[in-house]
Amino acid sequence: MRATVLGAMIVMSCGGGAEPGPTAPDPRPGELEPAGAGGAEPSAKESTSKPAEPAAGAAAPEPAEPDAGAAAPEPTEPTEPDPLTFDATRSTSIGSPTHGRLEGGVALPLRAPGLLFLPRKDPGSRYGTVELVQGLVRAAAAMERAEAGAPVSIGDLSREAGGNIPSHASHRSGRDVDVLFFLRREADDEPFLPSKFIPLDPEGRGTDYGDLADPFDDVPVRIDLRRTWSFVAALLADESTDLQSILVVEHLRSLLLEEAERVGSPPELIQRFSEITCQPKLPHDDHMHIRVFCSADDIAAGCEDTPPVYPWRRRELAASGTKVVLAGKAPPDAEEEPRPKLKTIEQARAEAGPMHEDVVEFLDRRKAWASKPHPGRRWCR
């Protein structure tokens, strides 16, 4: 079954990319599985649960004789530490998102309450700053406590040491993350766990195309606005996670703002979301690209922000005696390896091969919103 062209079309700074390395266990598309209690979920062979303690005064059981023909047990692998236990000084983002690196990168759990790292992605690309990883884990847990349901699917963050990452122009300094939208199946309104990036139209509808030439394996889906907004609102409300921007297509931004008003979210959260959301050059109609600001400690160590830096952010830094440091042009020797070549939508479509008529029709409609809009908002460039 061929990979979908729609995922390959998410280029420039986010989305689909080169064939990943070894991946996390892969649930079937649309199949929900319970998350672990926190951190990376161990497999059965990694379980470290202790046997029950004998009752007081009971004789200790005799050890069982090993089966002569039994294979020796496989050694257990240690689970990753809970990222919520780390101090902020554990990691340092250095340079800018497009010409930077990461020291002490923290791994996002493969699974955690309300959260799933996308199984098709390379687990080596799930590292970020303490602030970003903790913010994602806390927001997912808060959403799950408020209402149990499907987990948020997380795509690439950065490599453990930052630097170049396939199919991304940014994601190099631990402060970027791709977050997929929550989806529901059109057929029965049940939660749908995406296994890949699925573009959504102005009504918030899309299709999980399996074989692009075969219409019979298509799964129509739509955005779950309630749960998507619940996660975003939890992230916005987290005082330890300084969100700089959320890149998202204009029509889904509008739907999320309507949902925020509908559920009566605090006006300050709605205003903040309105300020930091923009549609970039390529539409981001299948995920949100979220970026956090440099922390004050990281600025002192060489972290560089990119515009915009809002007045409220400048006031926060000034209160801590910190000045904003904006990224300049990278020095000629900044690149140790060539930047990844990124495909245009047209190139990806041309390489996709045969497509059935519904796919062609969707891609033709997509042209209408793929061009960068100019809504006149101050912070959207």
N, C-alpha and C positions, 0 to 999 in steps of 0.2 A: 504494500500500500504506500503510495507516494506521500511525501510530506506536503502539507498544504502551503500554497503560495501565499495565502493571507498572512501566515506567521512570518514568512520570509520577507514580507514587505515592510515590516517594522524595522527600519534601518536608522541611520544617522546615530542617535545616542542610545537607543533602547531596542528591546524586543528580540526577535528571532535571530539566530546566529549560526555559526559553524557547528558541525556535529560535535556534541559535548563528549567528554570522557565518561568514566563510570558514573552512574547516576544512583540516586536514592531509589528504594523500592517503589515500583510504579503501580498505584491503584488504577483500575480500568477507568476510562473517561466517564464521568458522571457518577462514579461509585464513591460513597462517603464512608470513611472509616474513622473510628474514634481516635482522638489525639491522646498522647501520653500525658502524664502528670506534669511534665515540664522538661526542658532540655531535649536532646536527641533521644528518640524512643529506641531502646535496645531491642534487638531481635531475641528470639527465644533462647538462642545459645549464649546471648549476652546477659541474660537475666541474672541478677545477683540477689534475688530474694532468699532469705534464710529459712531453713526448715522450722517448723513450730517447736517451741521450747517444751520439754516434758513437764508434766505436772509436778508440783512440789512433792518430794518424797518418792517419786517413781524411779524405778531402776532405769539406768541409761540403756538404750537399746544396743544390742550387739551389732557391730558393723557388718554390713552385708559382704559376702564373699564376691569378689569380682568374677564376672563371666569369663571363662578362659578364652572364648573366641571373640569377646567384645572388643571393639576398637577403642583405643584410648580417647578420652574426652578431648574435644578441641579446646584450646586455651581461650579464656574469655577476654574480650577486648574492653578496655575502660570506656565508659560513656563520657561525653563531653561535659565540662562543668556548666552549671546554670549561669547564663550570662548576667542574670540579675544580681549575682553575687560580686560582680566586678566593680571596682572603683573606677571613676571616670579617667583617672590617670593611666589606666591599663593600655589605652590606645592613643595614637597621635596621628591625625590627618595632616599631611605635609604637602604644600603646593595646592594646585587647583584641581577641580574635578576632571579636567581634560589634560593636565600635565602634572600629575601628582603621584604620591605613593602613600602607603599606609604602614605604620609601625604598630605592632601589638594588635593586629586585627582580631576581632572577636567573631566567632562563628555563630550565625543564626541557627537555631535548632532545626533539624530536618522536620520535626514535628513538635508542637507545643500546644497548650490549650488554645483553641481557636485559630491555629496557624499551621500551614503546611508549605514547606519549600517545594517548589514545582519539581516533581520527580524527573522530568525530562531534562532539567538543567544540570549543569556540572556542579556537584557539591563544593568544588574548589572555588566557586564564584559566589559564595554566600557569606563573605566576611565584610564587616563594617566597623565603624567606630563604636565604642561602648554606647554613646548617646543614641545612635541610630538603631542598633540592635535591641537595646533595652526598650526603646520607644515602641518598636514593632511588637515585641513580646508583650509589653504591658497593654498596648491598645487591643491586641487580639484577645487577651485574657479578659479585659474589661468588657469587650463586646460579648464574649462568650458567657460571662457572668450575668449580663443584662438579659440575654436571650440565647439559649443554646441553639446551635444550628451548624451550617456548613463552615469550614475553616476558610480563612483568607489564604489565597494561593500567592506565594511570593516568588518572583523571578530573581534575576541577577542582582547582587550587590557589587562587591569588588573581590579581587583576589586577596589572599591573606596578607601579602605585602604590597597590595595595590598595583599600580602600573597598568600596562596594556591588558585589555580584556577583549576577546574576539567579538566583533560586530557591535562595538560600542565606541563612540567618540569620547564619552565621559566614563563614569563609574571607576575612576582610577585612584581615588583617595579615600574611599570608605564612607562617602556621604551621600551616595545615590542608591536608590532601590526601585525596582519595577514591581508594582502591585497590580494583580489582575482584579477585574471586577467580579463581584458575586453574581452568579447567574441562576436562573430557574428554567426548567424545561417548559416549552410552550405547551406541549401535549397534556401534561398533568399538573403543572405548576409546582413540581417537586424541585428541591435544590439540585443543582447540577454542578459537579466539581470539574472544572476545566482541566484538561491535560495539556493545553497549549493556549496561545493567545488567540482570541476570537474577536474580530472587529464587529462593532455594533453601529447600527444606522441611527438617524435622528430620532427614531421612536424607541431606541434602546434595544433593538432586536438584531439578531445575527444568527449564524448557523455554524455548528461544528461540522465542517466538511471532513470526511474521512478520505476516500479516494475522490479526487477532484473530478474525475470522469464518470463517477457512479453516483447518481442522485439518491439511491436507495439506502445509503448509509448516513445520510444527512440527519443531524439532530438540531431542529430549530430551538433557539434559546432567547432569553431576554434578560436584561439587567435586573438584579434584585436591588432596587434603590434603597429600600429600608436597611438592609444589612450593609451595603456598601457605605452608606452615609454613617451608619453606626460606627464602623471601623474608622472612617476618616475623622469623625467628630471626636472619638477617643484619642486619636493621635494629635489632633489640634489642641485638645484640652490638657495634654500632658506637658506640665511646666518644665520638665527636664529635656524635652525634645523640641529644639528650636527649628521649626519647619521654615525653609526658605521659599520653596516653590513646589507646586504640583502641576505637572504638565499633563494636560488632558484635552481631548477634542471639545470644541465649544458646545456642541449640542448635549453632550453628557454632563458637562459642567452645569448647564442650565437645568437639566433634569435633577441633578443633585441639589442645587440651590432650592428648587421647588420642593423637594423632599424635606430639606432642612426646615423650611418654613412650615410645611404641613405638620411635621411632628413637634413643632414648637421648640426648636433648639435655641439656646441662648443667643441673643442678637450679636454678641461679641464674637462667637464662634462662626456665625454665618458671615459676618463682615470680614473676619480674617480669611476664611475660605475664599470669599469673593476677591480679596486682594491678591492672594498668592497663586491663583489658578490662571493658567493661560494655555492656549493651543500653540504649540511650536510649529516649526516649518513643516514637519511631517505630523500627521494628525493626532497620534496617540488615541485611537478609537478602540483599542483592544486592551489597554492597561493605563495605569497612572505612573508617571515617573516622578518620584518624590525625592527631594534633596533637603538636607539639613544644613544649617549654617556651621561655620567653624566655631568651636567653643573658644572661650577667652584663653584658656590654657594652650589650646592648639595654635591660636594666632601667635602667641608668644614663641611657639616652636617652629613657625614657618607656614602655617595654614593660610590659604588665600581664598577669599570669597569671590564670587562672580556677581555682577549685577543681576537683579536689583537688590539693594540694601535699603530697606524701608526706614522711614524716620523712627518708628518705634524700636527697630533693632539698633539703630545708632544710639538712641537714648539708653537702651539696656547696656550696651557696651561702655558708653561713657560713664554710667553709674559705677561700673567696676574698674574704671581707669584704663580701659582698653580702647584702642583706636582701630577702626576698620582697615583691613589690608585687602586691597583689590588685586586680583590676578592681572599681571601684565602679559606681554608676549613672552612665550617660552624662549629661553636661550637656545642657540643653534644645537648645542650638545645635550639638550634635555631629553631627547628621544633615544633610548638605547636600542629600540627596534622600531621598524616602520609602523605607522598607525594603520589599523585595519582598513581595507578598502570596503566601502559601504555601497551597497546596491541602491539604485533608485527603484521606485515602485514599478516603473516601466520595464527595467531590466529583470526584476523578479518575476513579473507577469510573463515576459517573453520566455523565460527559462522553465516555466511551470509545466509545460506540456499540455495535453488535451484537458479541456474543462467542459463540464456539462453546462447547459444554458443558464441555469440559476446562478452558478458561480460567475459566469460572464456578466450577467445582468447586475449582480451585486457590485462587481468591480467597476462597472460603468457608472453606477449610481455613486460609488465612493468618490469619484472624481469631484463631485459637487462639494464635498466637505474636506477633501484632502488638501486643498490650497489653504494657506495660512490666512485666517480672517483678520480683519483690522477693526476690532470693536471700539477702539478709541480709549481703552482703559490705560491708565497712567503707567502701570508697571509691566504691561505686555509689549515686548519689543517687536 
